[in-house]
């Protein structure tokens, strides 16, 4: 195999690996766990009434987390991505 063929094969392998990695990452960002609740934080499920958030609550696609005045929260996704929410914020997952 010549150098040009090796380069093309390596480039194709890298592109495929990158695409598979991006797909996995997108899937990992469709659900999170509440890891911090300070003051007034609510979970807003799409098919139920809003309720106070608690540490370790699961937040899945179609659900939002809302913080009140002088409130904040933290969400941790499966891939260990952390999202911190400041006061008066609504964050939708998925």
Secondary structure, DSSP 4 states (H G I P E B T S, - for coil): --HHHHHHHHHHHHHHHHHHHHHHHHHHTTEEEEEEEESSEEEE-TTS--EE--TT-EEETT-EEEE-TT-EEEEEETT--EEEE-TT-EEE--
